[in-house]
Amino acid sequence: MIKIPHEPNATLNGMEKVMYAKNDQGEFERYNYGSSVEEFATQVAVEEYETLKQECLVRIKQGLSSPIEYFMYDHRMDLPTLASAVGMFQWRVKRHLKMRVFQKMSDALLLRYADVFSIDLFYLKDFR
């Protein structure tokens, strides 16, 4: 018999994840599961993104980081994920995370980021 964890996971808001495993007859079957280890890992990741967001706000006030970096963390993305989402090379997106580069970007380019973040272009440009 397969041992599948059925522990509560508060990060799923009462829902359960699904996994597929072979049953005793060797056929794949769908099983609901929950894992406190997975819950812990999710909570640590969420807390890390919150920390990165708060640190980014300080850098924005100092004129170092751009709002793109803030929204990247707010949407729990890293550089490779954001680069893929906007369809650009990572080195280019990394430049856009700097305020001095951000301030020179065209509306068309900023709109690509705004679309990925599902925010209005004005909100991205006038971030406070």
ZIDAQUI-V897313 format. One record per residue. N is the residue number from 1. OMEGA is omega in radians with two decimals (NA if undefined). D_FIRST is the distance of its C-alpha to the first C-alpha in whole Angstrom. Layout:
# ZIDAQUI-V897313
{{N;OMEGA;D_FIRST} {N;OMEGA;D_FIRST}}
This chain:
# ZIDAQUI-V897313
{{1;-3.12;0} {2;3.09;4} {3;-3.13;6} {4;-3.12;9} {5;3.11;13} {6;-3.13;15} {7;3.11;18} {8;3.13;21} {9;-3.06;23} {10;-3.11;27} {11;-3.13;28} {12;3.11;26} {13;3.08;28} {14;3.12;26} {15;3.09;24} {16;3.05;20} {17;3.14;19} {18;3.01;17} {19;3.10;15} {20;3.13;14} {21;3.12;11} {22;3.07;9} {23;-3.10;7} {24;3.12;6} {25;3.12;10} {26;3.12;11} {27;3.11;13} {28;-3.13;13} {29;-3.13;12} {30;3.13;14} {31;2.99;13} {32;3.11;15} {33;3.04;15} {34;-3.07;18} {35;3.09;18} {36;3.09;21} {37;3.11;22} {38;3.10;22} {39;3.14;25} {40;-3.14;27} {41;3.12;27} {42;3.14;28} {43;3.11;31} {44;3.14;32} {45;3.14;33} {46;3.11;34} {47;3.12;36} {48;3.11;37} {49;3.08;39} {50;3.10;41} {51;3.13;42} {52;3.11;43} {53;-3.12;45} {54;3.09;47} {55;3.13;48} {56;3.11;49} {57;3.10;51} {58;-3.14;53} {59;3.08;53} {60;3.12;54} {61;3.11;57} {62;3.14;58} {63;-3.10;59} {64;-3.08;56} {65;3.14;53} {66;3.06;53} {67;3.11;51} {68;3.12;49} {69;3.13;47} {70;-3.11;47} {71;3.06;45} {72;3.13;43} {73;3.13;42} {74;3.11;42} {75;3.09;39} {76;3.10;37} {77;2.96;38} {78;-3.08;39} {79;3.13;42} {80;-3.14;40} {81;3.13;38} {82;3.13;42} {83;3.11;43} {84;-3.09;41} {85;-3.14;41} {86;3.09;45} {87;-3.14;45} {88;3.04;47} {89;-3.12;47} {90;-3.10;46} {91;3.14;49} {92;3.11;51} {93;3.14;49} {94;3.08;49} {95;-3.10;53} {96;3.10;52} {97;3.13;51} {98;-3.07;54} {99;-3.10;57} {100;3.09;60} {101;3.14;58} {102;-3.07;56} {103;-3.12;60} {104;-3.06;61} {105;3.13;58} {106;3.09;59} {107;-3.14;58} {108;3.13;56} {109;3.11;54} {110;3.14;54} {111;3.09;53} {112;3.10;50} {113;-3.14;48} {114;3.12;49} {115;3.12;47} {116;-3.12;44} {117;-3.11;44} {118;3.09;45} {119;3.10;48} {120;3.13;52} {121;3.13;54} {122;-3.12;57} {123;3.11;54} {124;-3.10;53} {125;-3.07;57} {126;-3.10;58} {127;3.10;55} {128;NA;56}}
